[in-house]
């Protein structure tokens, strides 16, 4: 893989909404997003630390290092609790777990904007542009991860709210 390139390429193509079962979509999410995040985030934390002592670089490194355990715990909860319930066809607790995961997604989505801003600021120098591109690619993948769960997977298990 070329230096500076983040590899999130899954073995399977991105599933089209409505074309995949919940089990197929979950397998894709775990293989593509969860495993991709696990591979990439530790290296991005190290990369951010190497950017230097500027305020933006320091805050970026700190926020990415805090994201690492929070994201791992979130993915673990999905993989060990929520996804098994989903692949077994649902459970009485599935809606509560989805609500909990959605609340965490909202917090992560809010943090993405700050992480993007810090990345742009910390990587403004040409010598840091490759690092910035890698971090921004990860943030794009993280946003897509949240979106596929919120917009495609979770609606398969949550009844629409009727007015």
N, C-alpha and C positions, 0 to 999 in steps of 0.2 A: 504494500500500500504506500502511495506517495507520502512523503513527510507533510505534516500539517493537514492531512485529510482525515476526517472522521468517517468511519465506516459503520453505517447503520443498515447496510444492505441485508435484508432478510433472505432466507432461502425461498420464501414464497412471495408472490406479488401482493401488493396492498389489496385487501379485500374491498370489493365494492359494496356499498351499503345495500342491504337487502339480499345480497347474493350469497351470504355466508350464514351458517348456523352460529349460534352463540359459542359452541365449542370450537369451531374453526376460527372465529374472531378472537376468542380468548387465547388460543394457541398462537395466533399471529401477534397479538399484543405482547405476550410474554417473550416470544422469540425475538421480535423486532425491537420493541420499546424497552421492556424490562432488562433484557440481556444487553441491549445496546447501551442503556444508561449505566448499567453496572460496569461495562467495559470502559466507557468513556469518562465518566465523571471523576474518578480518582486522578486520572491524567490531567484533566482540565483544572482541577484544584492545584496540582503541582505547577502547571503552566501559569496560572494566575499568580501564584506565589512568586514565580520567577520574573514577573513583569516589573517589579521594583517596589520602591517605598512610597510612591505617590498615594494620596488619599483614596483615589478611585480604585487603584490597583489593590490596595490593602483591604478596602471594603469588599471588592469583588472576590478576593481570595477568601475572606472571612465568610461571606454569604454562600459561596460555593461549598466551602468546607462544612458549613452548617446544613446545607441542602443534602449532602451525602447521606448522613444517617437518617434524616427525615424522609427522604425519598426511599431509602432501603426499607424502612419500617412500613411505609405506605404500600410499597410493592409486595412486601411479605404478607401484609394483611389481605391484600387482594388475592395473592396466590394461595394462601393457606386457608382463608375463610370464605371470601366472597366468590371467587371463581369456582371452587369446588361446588358450592351451593348452586351456582348458575348452571354448571355442566350437568348437574343432577336434576335439572328442570325447575329449579327455584326452591324456595323455603320460606317459611313465615318471616324469617329475619332478613331476607334479602333486601327488602325495601329500606329497612333501617341501616343496613350496612352500606347500601348505595347512597343514602343520605349522608352518612358519615364520610364516605369517600368523596362525595361531591363537595362537601364543606372543605375538605383538605385540598381538593382541586382548585377551589376558589381562592384559597390562600396562596397556593403555588402560582396560580395565574396572576394574582396581584404582584407577587414577587418577580415574575418574569419581566415585567416592565422595568423595574429597578435594575435587575441584572443586565438587561439590554443596554440601558443607559450607562451603567458602570463599565460595561465591556467597551462600548464606543469611546468613552472618555479615557479609559485605561490603555486602550490599544490605538490611540490616535497617531502615534509615531509610526512611520513606515516600517521600522524594524519589528513592530509588534502586530502588524496587520494580519499575518498568518495565524497568530494566536487568537486574535479577535475573531477571525473568520471561523475558526474551529469552535470557539465558545458560542458564537451566534448560531452556528449550525446545530449545536447541541440544544440551545434554547428553542430553536424552531422545532426540533424533534420532540422536545418536552411539551411544547404547546400542542403539537399534533397528537401526542399521546393522550393528553387531557381531552382533546376534542373528540377523538374516536371513541373514548369511553363514554363521555357525556352525551354525544350526539347519536351514536350508533349502538353501543353495547347496552348501556343502562336503560334506554327506552324499551328494550326487549323485555324488561322485567318489572318496569314500573307502570302502573296503570295511569293513563292520562288523567289530569285533574279536570273535573267537570265543573262548569260554573252554574 
